[in-house]
Amino acid sequence: MRPWRRVMDFDYVGKTTGSVGIWLIRSNHEKASGGPFFRSLLRRSTTEADDLYEILFYSMGHTDPERWGLQGPYVLSFTDGGAPNTALFARNADWSWFDTLGIKGWVADSARGSVSGAGIANMKNGYTYTVALSNTDYQYWGAAKSGGAYSIKRVVPGTYTLTVYKGEYEVYTTSITVNAGSATQLGTITPNSDPSDVTAIWRIGTSILFT
């Protein structure tokens, strides 16, 4: 596994010998910082050991607030060498058995909401579009489908900045409110700050795409 990877692109990090595997399955990062494109050091190998990392905030040059509170849950999975069970991934796991444990900061699914959108207009070929939600306390994201439809589940109620990214470039923002136990449904979004839509005499390439 590469030592650096965008947080939206992986569910776990670990090490396998082929017959034994140990995997750290990350949380949904709702209380972490950096958004979907945050690149974290995942693993460091030396002659003595392999270290697994889950970095939630970098204090050097960070543009996102440090979010305090309950971080997790995390899963440490041991296997016969294969990849961990996908049912344990943060986007798939059933954590309802946590609901009655009285853990400070824990928010049950029944007290959360969701956000879905009909589409994104004028999408450009060759780009992945991501929709992200963020405020000072929580962050979430979801990849848009080919027609621009998207869905973000298990969102703690509150007011969020919704941002649409073309690649990793911000092309639209708005404010939305998520309520407990209900779905916030949005119509088609039309990006209004895509450099590719600006008339130019000449242009070098297109809008920024980070990899």
HUPEMO-V757811 format. One record per pair of residues at least 24 apart in sequence whose ideal C-beta (glycine too) atoms are under 10 Angstrom apart, sorted by the first residue. I is the first residue (numbers start at 1). GAP is how many residues later the second one is. Records with the same first field share a line. If there is no record, write none. Layout:
I->GAP ; GAP
This chain:
1->41 ; 42
2->37 ; 40 ; 41
3->36 ; 37 ; 38 ; 39 ; 40 ; 41 ; 42 ; 50
4->35 ; 36 ; 37 ; 38 ; 39
5->33 ; 34 ; 35 ; 36 ; 37 ; 38
6->28 ; 29 ; 30 ; 31 ; 32 ; 33 ; 34 ; 124 ; 162 ; 204 ; 205
7->25 ; 27 ; 28 ; 29 ; 30 ; 31 ; 32 ; 33 ; 35 ; 47 ; 48 ; 49 ; 134
8->27 ; 28 ; 29 ; 30 ; 120 ; 122 ; 124 ; 133 ; 134 ; 135
9->27 ; 28 ; 30
10->30 ; 32 ; 79
11->72 ; 73 ; 75 ; 77 ; 78 ; 79 ; 80 ; 81
12->30 ; 40 ; 62 ; 63 ; 64 ; 65 ; 71 ; 72 ; 74 ; 76 ; 77 ; 78
13->27 ; 28 ; 29 ; 30 ; 39 ; 40 ; 41
14->28 ; 29 ; 36 ; 38 ; 62 ; 63 ; 64 ; 65 ; 69 ; 70
15->28 ; 30 ; 34 ; 35 ; 36 ; 37
16->63 ; 64 ; 65 ; 66 ; 67
17->64
18->62 ; 63 ; 64
19->60 ; 61 ; 62 ; 63
20->58 ; 59 ; 60 ; 61
21->56 ; 57 ; 58 ; 59 ; 60 ; 61 ; 62 ; 63
22->28 ; 30 ; 54 ; 55 ; 56 ; 57 ; 62
23->29 ; 52 ; 53 ; 54 ; 55 ; 56 ; 59 ; 60 ; 61 ; 62 ; 65
24->28 ; 29 ; 30 ; 50 ; 51 ; 52 ; 53 ; 60
25->29 ; 48 ; 49 ; 50 ; 51 ; 52 ; 59 ; 60 ; 61 ; 63 ; 64 ; 65 ; 68
26->28 ; 30 ; 46 ; 47 ; 48 ; 49 ; 63 ; 64
27->27 ; 29 ; 43 ; 44 ; 45 ; 46 ; 47 ; 48 ; 63 ; 66
28->44 ; 45 ; 61 ; 62 ; 63 ; 65 ; 110 ; 111 ; 112 ; 113 ; 125 ; 126
29->25 ; 27 ; 38 ; 42 ; 61 ; 109 ; 110 ; 111 ; 112
30->37 ; 39 ; 40 ; 41 ; 42 ; 60 ; 77 ; 103 ; 104 ; 107 ; 108 ; 109 ; 110 ; 124 ; 125 ; 126
31->25 ; 26 ; 35 ; 36 ; 37 ; 38 ; 39 ; 40 ; 41 ; 74 ; 106 ; 107 ; 108 ; 125
32->24 ; 25 ; 32 ; 34 ; 35 ; 39 ; 106 ; 107
33->24 ; 25 ; 26 ; 29 ; 30 ; 31 ; 32 ; 33 ; 34 ; 101 ; 106
34->24 ; 28 ; 29 ; 30 ; 33 ; 100 ; 105
35->28 ; 29 ; 95 ; 97 ; 98 ; 99 ; 104 ; 105 ; 106 ; 128 ; 130 ; 133
36->94 ; 95 ; 96 ; 98 ; 103 ; 104 ; 105 ; 106 ; 107 ; 127 ; 129 ; 132
37->93 ; 95 ; 104 ; 128 ; 130 ; 131 ; 173
38->24 ; 26 ; 101
39->171
52->24
64->70 ; 72 ; 75
65->69 ; 70 ; 71 ; 72 ; 74
66->70
67->67 ; 68 ; 69 ; 70 ; 71 ; 72
68->37 ; 68 ; 69
69->35 ; 36 ; 37 ; 38 ; 68 ; 69
70->33 ; 34 ; 35 ; 36 ; 37
71->34
72->26 ; 31 ; 33 ; 34
73->25 ; 30 ; 33
90->64
91->51 ; 62 ; 63
95->59
107->31 ; 47 ; 48 ; 49 ; 50 ; 73
108->46 ; 72
109->44 ; 45 ; 72
110->70 ; 71
111->45 ; 46 ; 69 ; 70
112->41 ; 42 ; 43 ; 44 ; 45 ; 66 ; 67 ; 68 ; 69 ; 70
113->39 ; 40 ; 41 ; 42 ; 43 ; 44 ; 45 ; 64 ; 65 ; 66 ; 67 ; 68 ; 69 ; 70 ; 71
114->26 ; 28 ; 37 ; 38 ; 39 ; 40 ; 41 ; 64 ; 65 ; 67 ; 68 ; 69 ; 70 ; 71
115->25 ; 27 ; 35 ; 36 ; 37 ; 38 ; 40 ; 45 ; 47 ; 61 ; 62 ; 63 ; 68 ; 69 ; 70 ; 71
116->26 ; 33 ; 34 ; 35 ; 36 ; 37 ; 67 ; 68 ; 69 ; 70
117->25 ; 27 ; 31 ; 32 ; 33 ; 34 ; 35 ; 45 ; 47 ; 59 ; 67 ; 68 ; 69 ; 70 ; 71 ; 72
118->29 ; 30 ; 31 ; 32 ; 67 ; 68 ; 69 ; 70 ; 71
119->25 ; 26 ; 27 ; 28 ; 29 ; 30 ; 31 ; 67 ; 68 ; 69 ; 70 ; 71
120->24 ; 25 ; 27 ; 28 ; 29 ; 30 ; 44 ; 46 ; 51 ; 52 ; 68 ; 69 ; 70 ; 71
121->27 ; 51 ; 67 ; 68 ; 69 ; 70
122->26 ; 44 ; 49 ; 66 ; 67 ; 68 ; 69 ; 70 ; 72 ; 74 ; 75
123->24 ; 25 ; 41 ; 43 ; 48 ; 68 ; 71
124->42 ; 43 ; 47 ; 67 ; 70 ; 72 ; 73 ; 82 ; 83 ; 85
126->41 ; 80 ; 83
127->38 ; 39 ; 40 ; 41 ; 42 ; 44 ; 67 ; 69 ; 79 ; 80 ; 82
128->37 ; 38 ; 39 ; 40 ; 81
129->35 ; 36 ; 37 ; 38 ; 42 ; 43 ; 60 ; 62
130->33 ; 34 ; 35 ; 36 ; 37 ; 38
131->31 ; 32 ; 33 ; 34 ; 41 ; 55 ; 58
132->28 ; 29 ; 30 ; 31 ; 32 ; 33 ; 38 ; 41
133->25 ; 26 ; 27 ; 28 ; 29 ; 30 ; 43 ; 45 ; 51
134->26 ; 27 ; 28 ; 29
135->24 ; 25 ; 26 ; 40 ; 43
138->40
140->38
141->24
144->45
147->41
148->40 ; 41 ; 43
149->39
150->36 ; 39
151->32 ; 34
152->26 ; 32
153->30
155->24 ; 25 ; 28 ; 29
156->24
157->24 ; 25
160->24
162->24 ; 27
164->25 ; 26 ; 27 ; 28 ; 29 ; 30
165->26
166->25 ; 27 ; 28 ; 29 ; 30 ; 40 ; 41 ; 42 ; 43
167->39 ; 40 ; 41 ; 42 ; 43 ; 44
168->39 ; 40 ; 41 ; 42 ; 43
169->24 ; 25 ; 26 ; 27 ; 37 ; 38 ; 39 ; 40 ; 41
170->24 ; 38
171->24 ; 25 ; 26 ; 36
